[in-house]
């Protein structure tokens, strides 16, 4: 089985660029459900990349592809961390709003 490393590397770079642009564009005012879907998609992509890494580990000529896959995994993990941080900020905002509502209701009592 012949591996087209250049084509796969180009595909990974294109996919990674698309993912980065998608994350940046959608980073503002995302709902928890959107963030969860995005995190699940990132997890699927990480699983797929891990599978590809395992497939190529037996082939010595695939070292460059392995490196690119590892870099893509790192990038996806960084995006996943950013996703989780955004979720935490959203939850913090919800807690603050809830606390303000509680204080307001307590004042009314």
C-alpha positions as a Markdown table, in Angstrom:
| # | Residue | x | y | z |
|---|---|---|---|---|
| 1 | Unk | 0.0 | 0.0 | 0.0 |
| 2 | Unk | 1.6 | 3.3 | -1.2 |
| 3 | Unk | 1.1 | 6.3 | 1.1 |
| 4 | Unk | 0.6 | 9.6 | -0.6 |
| 5 | Unk | 2.3 | 11.6 | 2.2 |
| 6 | Unk | 2.2 | 15.0 | 0.4 |
| 7 | Unk | -1.5 | 14.7 | -0.4 |
| 8 | Unk | -2.3 | 13.6 | 3.1 |
| 9 | Unk | -0.1 | 16.4 | 4.6 |
| 10 | Unk | -1.8 | 19.0 | 2.4 |
| 11 | Unk | -5.2 | 17.6 | 3.5 |
| 12 | Unk | -4.2 | 17.8 | 7.2 |
| 13 | Unk | -2.9 | 21.4 | 6.8 |
| 14 | Unk | -6.1 | 22.4 | 4.9 |
| 15 | Unk | -8.3 | 20.7 | 7.5 |
| 16 | Unk | -6.3 | 22.3 | 10.4 |
| 17 | Unk | -6.6 | 25.8 | 8.8 |
| 18 | Unk | -10.3 | 25.3 | 8.3 |
| 19 | Unk | -10.8 | 24.2 | 11.9 |
| 20 | Unk | -8.7 | 27.2 | 13.2 |
| 21 | Unk | -10.7 | 29.7 | 11.1 |
| 22 | Unk | -14.0 | 28.1 | 12.2 |
| 23 | Unk | -13.0 | 28.3 | 15.9 |
| 24 | Unk | -12.0 | 32.0 | 15.6 |
| 25 | Unk | -15.1 | 33.0 | 13.7 |
| 26 | Unk | -17.4 | 31.1 | 16.1 |
| 27 | Unk | -15.6 | 32.1 | 19.4 |
| 28 | Unk | -17.9 | 35.0 | 20.1 |
| 29 | Unk | -21.2 | 34.5 | 22.1 |
| 30 | Unk | -21.4 | 30.7 | 21.7 |
| 31 | Unk | -24.0 | 28.8 | 23.6 |
| 32 | Unk | -23.2 | 25.9 | 25.9 |
| 33 | Unk | -24.9 | 23.5 | 23.4 |
| 34 | Unk | -22.8 | 24.8 | 20.5 |
| 35 | Unk | -19.6 | 24.6 | 22.6 |
| 36 | Unk | -20.5 | 21.0 | 23.6 |
| 37 | Unk | -21.1 | 20.0 | 20.0 |
| 38 | Unk | -17.8 | 21.7 | 19.0 |
| 39 | Unk | -15.9 | 19.8 | 21.8 |
| 40 | Unk | -17.5 | 16.5 | 20.7 |
| 41 | Unk | -16.4 | 17.2 | 17.1 |
| 42 | Unk | -12.8 | 18.0 | 18.4 |
| 43 | Unk | -12.8 | 14.7 | 20.3 |
| 44 | Unk | -13.9 | 12.8 | 17.2 |
| 45 | Unk | -11.1 | 14.5 | 15.2 |
| 46 | Unk | -8.6 | 13.7 | 17.9 |
| 47 | Unk | -9.7 | 10.0 | 17.8 |
| 48 | Unk | -9.4 | 9.9 | 14.1 |
| 49 | Unk | -5.9 | 11.4 | 14.2 |
| 50 | Unk | -4.9 | 9.0 | 16.9 |
| 51 | Unk | -6.1 | 6.1 | 14.7 |
| 52 | Unk | -4.1 | 7.5 | 11.7 |
| 53 | Unk | -1.0 | 7.8 | 13.9 |
| 54 | Unk | -1.3 | 4.2 | 14.9 |
| 55 | Unk | -1.7 | 3.2 | 11.3 |
| 56 | Unk | 1.4 | 5.0 | 10.2 |
| 57 | Unk | 3.6 | 4.0 | 13.1 |
| 58 | Unk | 4.6 | 0.7 | 11.4 |
| 59 | Unk | 5.9 | 2.5 | 8.4 |
| 60 | Unk | 9.3 | 4.2 | 8.8 |
| 61 | Unk | 8.7 | 6.4 | 5.8 |
| 62 | Unk | 5.7 | 7.9 | 7.5 |
| 63 | Unk | 7.7 | 9.9 | 10.1 |
| 64 | Unk | 6.8 | 13.2 | 8.5 |
| 65 | Unk | 3.1 | 12.3 | 8.5 |
| 66 | Unk | 3.4 | 11.2 | 12.2 |
| 67 | Unk | 4.9 | 14.6 | 13.0 |
| 68 | Unk | 2.1 | 16.4 | 11.2 |
| 69 | Unk | -0.5 | 14.3 | 12.9 |
| 70 | Unk | 1.0 | 15.0 | 16.3 |
| 71 | Unk | 1.1 | 18.7 | 15.5 |
| 72 | Unk | -2.6 | 18.6 | 14.5 |
| 73 | Unk | -3.4 | 16.7 | 17.7 |
| 74 | Unk | -1.7 | 19.4 | 19.7 |
| 75 | Unk | -3.6 | 22.1 | 17.8 |
| 76 | Unk | -6.9 | 20.3 | 18.4 |
| 77 | Unk | -6.1 | 19.9 | 22.1 |
| 78 | Unk | -5.4 | 23.6 | 22.4 |
| 79 | Unk | -8.7 | 24.3 | 20.6 |
| 80 | Unk | -10.4 | 21.9 | 23.0 |
| 81 | Unk | -8.9 | 23.7 | 26.0 |
| 82 | Unk | -10.1 | 27.1 | 24.6 |
| 83 | Unk | -13.5 | 25.6 | 24.1 |
| 84 | Unk | -13.6 | 24.4 | 27.7 |
| 85 | Unk | -12.4 | 27.8 | 28.9 |
| 86 | Unk | -15.2 | 29.5 | 27.0 |
| 87 | Unk | -17.7 | 27.1 | 28.6 |
| 88 | Unk | -16.3 | 28.0 | 32.0 |
| 89 | Unk | -16.5 | 31.8 | 31.3 |
| 90 | Unk | -20.2 | 31.3 | 30.1 |
| 91 | Unk | -21.0 | 29.4 | 33.3 |
| 92 | Unk | -19.3 | 32.1 | 35.4 |
| 93 | Unk | -21.5 | 34.7 | 33.6 |
| 94 | Unk | -24.6 | 32.6 | 34.3 |
| 95 | Unk | -23.6 | 32.3 | 38.0 |
| 96 | Unk | -23.1 | 36.0 | 38.2 |
| 97 | Unk | -26.4 | 36.7 | 36.6 |
| 98 | Unk | -28.1 | 34.2 | 39.0 |
| 99 | Unk | -26.4 | 35.8 | 42.0 |
| 100 | Unk | -27.6 | 39.3 | 40.9 |
| 101 | Unk | -31.1 | 38.0 | 40.5 |
| 102 | Unk | -31.0 | 36.4 | 44.0 |
| 103 | Unk | -29.7 | 39.6 | 45.5 |
| 104 | Unk | -32.4 | 41.6 | 43.8 |
| 105 | Unk | -35.1 | 39.3 | 44.9 |
| 106 | Unk | -33.8 | 39.4 | 48.5 |
| 107 | Unk | -33.9 | 43.2 | 48.4 |
| 108 | Unk | -37.5 | 43.0 | 47.3 |
| 109 | Unk | -38.4 | 40.8 | 50.2 |
